Amino acid sequence: MKNKYLIISIDTEVDWFDKATNRLENLKCLDTLTSLFDRYGMKPTYLVTYEVTQNERAVKKLKGLQDSGRCEIGSHLHVWSTPPFKNQNNFGVDEEMIEGIQSELDDNVFYAKIETLHETIGNSFGRYPTSHRAGRWGIDERTIEWLSRNNYLVDSSICPLTDWTKEKGISKNIRVNSMEAPNHPYRPSMTDITKKGGENNAFDLLEIPVTAIPANPIFGNYSTKTSKKVNSLFKGLGFRVHKNILFRPSHRMPSVTFRKISEHLFGGNGTFFNMMFHSNETHSGTSPYSKNMRRYSSLMKRLEASLKAAAAAGLKGVTLSEAATIFNEQENLRDNK
């Protein structure tokens, strides 16, 4: 029986409703999350934004978890809160750039911001990051190329069965249509990062996409056996699906449904499963997904239900960079046979 792994990748960032003030009330969630992850033997990857690196209490807590081997610290670029700025308010935010994406930045601005975030994480946590996720999913080939040059092992900005191209930054739309992207780790093509590259046309680093769950083939534009099987499972649990969804506890459904979905995933042929959510979803009142105590409690029940399913199925909790190392070792073994 082959080993299977659960990756928990958390965009660790400002309160959803308070972007202009860089409020970080949600990071009070860290103690609750740590207790939950420790209980089920999971190791999260906290993908941090610049404002998190400037919060002394958050850095102390996260660095302690990192140094004790209980998490990884990766990078998550929010262009409106990462220097240098054109127009900065009193809270360290360029309000004109809120909702901006890195793929729309001019080269000089993009490189300055991502280098600032990289260096600041290294200085704050004593280690340079080796994992990354683009803010608002605004990834592009330029970012992947920069990550490859700067010793990153993995990016996690691709969402299979998802088309982001109708989502807009400040002046340009997100460029990535990842409907056909692999739903498993792959080395992205230099010409189209949503596709696996060939022997002489692939970036060095690994793309570990957020795990996607295919929906009803009519609504999700998929007619695969997998989508039919998953949709049948959803219907049997009384949950009607009209679109593809990502593997995240944010979806409003009973915890028993999310547990069944998790069990179905873990019982399939996959090896790596990448669940994502935002830190502000795991604190009441700081995200639309947890805007009141009822929604917060429901989300946390779904998260724990999935962790229970992972533990029962024998999945090992690994960080993004650990998963990339395991993948690379498996790849080398296959190549040497």
C-alpha positions in Angstrom: 0.0 0.0 0.0 1.5 3.3 -1.1 2.0 6.2 1.3 -0.4 9.2 1.0 0.1 12.7 2.3 -2.1 15.6 3.4 -0.8 19.1 2.8 -2.5 22.0 4.7 -1.6 25.3 3.0 -2.9 28.4 4.8 -2.8 31.9 3.3 -1.8 33.7 6.5 -2.8 37.3 6.1 -4.8 40.4 7.1 -8.4 40.3 8.3 -10.6 40.0 5.2 -12.7 43.1 6.1 -9.9 45.3 7.2 -7.4 45.3 4.3 -6.9 49.0 4.4 -5.8 49.0 8.0 -3.7 45.8 8.0 -5.7 44.5 11.0 -4.5 41.0 12.1 -7.1 40.1 14.7 -7.5 36.7 13.0 -4.0 35.5 14.0 -5.4 34.7 17.5 -6.5 31.5 15.7 -2.9 30.1 15.8 -3.3 28.5 19.2 -6.5 26.8 18.2 -5.1 25.6 14.9 -1.9 24.4 16.5 -3.8 22.3 19.0 -6.0 20.8 16.3 -3.1 20.0 14.0 -1.0 18.5 16.8 -3.9 16.3 17.8 -4.1 14.7 14.3 -0.3 14.8 13.5 -0.5 17.4 10.8 2.1 20.0 9.8 0.7 23.1 8.1 2.4 25.5 5.8 1.7 29.1 6.7 2.1 31.2 3.6 2.6 34.6 5.1 2.1 38.1 3.8 4.4 41.1 4.5 2.1 42.5 7.2 2.4 39.3 9.2 6.2 39.6 9.2 5.8 43.1 10.8 3.7 41.8 13.6 6.0 40.9 16.5 3.6 38.6 18.3 2.7 36.7 15.1 6.4 36.3 14.2 7.3 35.0 17.7 4.5 32.4 17.6 5.1 31.2 14.0 8.8 31.1 14.4 8.4 29.0 17.5 6.3 26.5 15.6 8.7 26.5 12.7 11.8 26.0 14.9 10.1 23.1 16.7 9.4 21.4 13.3 5.6 21.9 13.6 5.1 24.0 10.5 6.7 25.6 7.4 6.7 29.4 6.7 6.2 30.2 3.0 5.5 33.4 1.1 2.2 34.9 0.0 2.5 38.1 -2.0 -0.2 40.8 -1.5 0.8 43.6 -3.8 -1.1 46.3 -1.8 0.7 45.6 1.5 4.2 44.8 0.4 6.7 47.6 -0.2 7.8 49.5 -2.2 4.6 51.6 -2.5 3.5 54.4 -4.8 1.0 55.7 -2.3 1.1 54.4 1.3 -1.5 55.1 4.0 -0.8 55.3 7.7 -1.2 51.5 8.1 1.3 50.4 5.4 -1.2 49.9 2.6 -1.4 51.2 -0.9 -5.2 51.5 -1.0 -5.2 52.0 -4.7 -3.7 48.6 -5.1 -6.1 46.7 -2.9 -7.4 43.7 -5.0 -4.3 44.0 -7.3 -2.5 41.0 -8.6 1.2 40.4 -9.1 0.9 39.3 -12.7 -0.3 42.9 -13.7 2.7 44.7 -12.2 5.4 46.2 -14.3 8.7 44.1 -14.0 10.5 46.6 -11.8 7.6 46.8 -9.3 7.0 43.1 -9.3 10.6 42.1 -8.7 11.0 44.8 -6.0 8.0 43.6 -4.1 8.6 39.8 -4.3 12.3 40.4 -3.3 11.2 42.5 -0.3 8.8 39.8 0.9 11.4 37.1 0.4 14.2 39.0 2.3 11.8 40.1 5.1 10.6 36.5 5.7 14.2 35.4 5.9 15.1 38.1 8.3 12.0 37.6 10.5 12.0 33.8 10.7 15.7 33.0 10.3 15.1 30.9 7.1 14.3 31.9 3.6 11.0 30.5 2.3 11.0 27.7 -0.3 7.2 27.7 -0.9 5.0 30.3 -2.4 1.4 31.1 -3.3 0.4 34.2 -5.4 -2.1 36.6 -3.8 -5.6 36.3 -5.4 -4.2 33.4 -7.5 -2.5 35.9 -9.8 0.4 33.7 -10.8 2.3 34.0 -14.1 5.4 32.5 -15.8 7.5 35.4 -14.6 6.8 34.5 -11.0 7.6 30.8 -11.5 10.9 31.8 -13.2 11.9 34.1 -10.3 11.0 31.4 -7.7 13.1 28.8 -9.6 16.1 31.2 -9.6 15.8 31.9 -5.9 15.9 28.3 -4.6 12.1 27.8 -4.1 11.1 24.1 -4.2 7.4 24.6 -4.8 4.6 26.9 -5.9 1.0 26.3 -5.0 -1.0 28.9 -7.0 -2.8 26.6 -9.5 -6.4 25.6 -9.0 -7.4 22.7 -11.3 -11.0 22.8 -12.7 -11.0 26.6 -12.2 -10.9 29.5 -14.7 -9.7 32.7 -13.1 -9.6 34.8 -16.3 -12.8 36.7 -15.5 -11.4 37.8 -12.2 -9.8 41.3 -12.4 -7.0 43.0 -10.6 -6.7 46.8 -10.8 -6.3 47.1 -14.6 -5.8 43.6 -15.9 -7.5 40.2 -15.5 -5.9 37.2 -13.9 -4.2 35.3 -16.8 -4.6 31.7 -15.6 -7.3 29.4 -16.9 -6.5 26.2 -15.1 -9.5 24.2 -16.0 -7.3 21.6 -17.6 -4.4 21.7 -15.2 -3.2 18.5 -13.6 -4.9 17.7 -10.2 -1.6 16.4 -8.8 2.0 17.7 -8.5 3.8 18.5 -11.7 6.7 20.5 -13.2 5.1 23.4 -15.1 5.8 24.1 -18.7 7.8 27.2 -19.4 5.3 28.3 -22.0 2.1 27.4 -20.1 2.3 26.9 -16.3 -1.1 25.2 -16.2 0.4 22.2 -18.2 3.1 19.7 -17.4 6.4 20.6 -19.1 8.5 18.3 -21.3 12.0 17.2 -20.7 13.5 20.4 -22.1 10.6 22.7 -21.4 9.9 22.6 -17.7 10.7 24.8 -14.7 12.8 23.2 -11.9 10.4 23.8 -9.1 7.3 21.7 -8.5 3.7 23.0 -8.8 1.5 21.4 -6.1 -2.0 22.6 -7.0 -4.8 23.0 -4.6 -6.7 19.7 -4.8 -9.9 20.2 -6.9 -13.1 18.2 -6.6 -15.0 17.9 -9.9 -18.7 18.6 -10.0 -21.7 17.6 -12.0 -20.5 17.3 -15.6 -23.3 19.5 -17.0 -22.5 22.4 -14.7 -18.8 21.8 -14.4 -18.2 21.1 -18.1 -16.6 17.8 -17.2 -17.9 14.4 -18.4 -15.3 12.2 -16.7 -16.1 9.1 -14.7 -14.6 10.9 -11.7 -16.9 13.9 -11.8 -20.0 11.6 -12.2 -18.9 9.5 -9.2 -18.2 12.5 -7.0 -21.4 14.2 -8.0 -23.3 11.0 -7.2 -21.7 11.0 -3.8 -22.8 14.6 -3.2 -26.4 13.9 -4.2 -26.5 10.9 -1.9 -25.6 13.2 1.0 -28.2 15.7 0.0 -25.7 18.3 -1.2 -26.4 19.6 -4.7 -23.3 20.7 -6.6 -23.4 23.1 -9.5 -19.7 23.8 -10.1 -16.3 22.4 -9.4 -15.0 23.1 -5.9 -11.6 23.3 -4.3 -10.6 21.1 -1.3 -11.2 23.6 1.4 -13.4 23.6 4.5 -14.9 27.0 3.5 -17.9 25.5 1.5 -21.2 25.7 3.4 -22.2 22.1 3.9 -22.6 19.7 6.9 -19.4 18.4 8.4 -20.6 14.9 7.7 -20.7 15.8 4.0 -17.2 17.2 4.0 -16.0 14.1 5.9 -17.5 11.9 3.2 -16.0 14.0 0.5 -12.6 13.7 2.2 -12.9 10.0 2.6 -13.7 9.7 -1.1 -10.7 11.7 -2.0 -8.3 9.8 0.3 -9.6 6.5 -0.9 -8.8 7.3 -4.6 -5.6 7.0 -6.5 -4.0 10.2 -5.5 -0.8 10.5 -3.4 -0.7 14.2 -2.4 -3.8 16.1 -1.2 -3.6 19.8 -0.8 -6.2 21.5 1.3 -6.2 25.3 1.5 -7.9 28.1 3.5 -7.2 31.6 4.8 -6.1 32.2 8.4 -8.9 34.8 8.6 -11.5 32.0 8.0 -10.5 30.3 11.3 -11.4 33.3 13.5 -15.0 34.5 14.1 -15.8 37.8 12.4 -12.8 38.2 10.2 -13.9 36.6 6.9 -17.1 36.1 5.0 -16.7 32.4 5.6 -16.7 32.9 9.3 -18.5 36.2 9.7 -20.4 35.0 12.8 -19.9 32.3 15.4 -22.3 29.9 13.7 -20.4 30.0 10.4 -17.0 29.9 12.2 -18.1 26.8 14.3 -19.4 25.0 11.2 -16.1 25.7 9.3 -14.0 24.4 12.2 -16.2 21.2 12.4 -15.6 20.6 8.7 -11.9 21.1 9.1 -11.7 18.7 12.0 -13.9 16.1 10.2 -11.4 16.1 7.3 -8.4 15.8 9.6 -10.1 12.8 11.3 -10.7 11.2 7.9 -7.1 11.8 7.0 -5.8 10.2 10.2 -8.2 7.2 9.8 -7.0 6.7 6.2 -3.3 6.7 7.4 -2.3 10.0 5.6 0.9 11.6 6.8 0.8 15.3 7.4 3.6 17.1 5.4 4.4 20.7 4.5 4.5 22.0 0.9 8.3 21.8 0.8 8.4 18.4 2.4 5.9 17.1 -0.2 8.2 18.5 -2.9 11.2 16.7 -1.5 9.2 13.4 -1.3 8.0 13.9 -4.9 11.6 14.6 -6.1 12.9 11.5 -4.3 10.1 9.3 -5.9 10.9 10.8 -9.3 14.6 10.0 -8.9 13.8 6.4 -8.0 11.6 6.0 -11.1 14.3 7.6 -13.3 16.9 5.2 -12.0 15.0 2.0 -12.5 
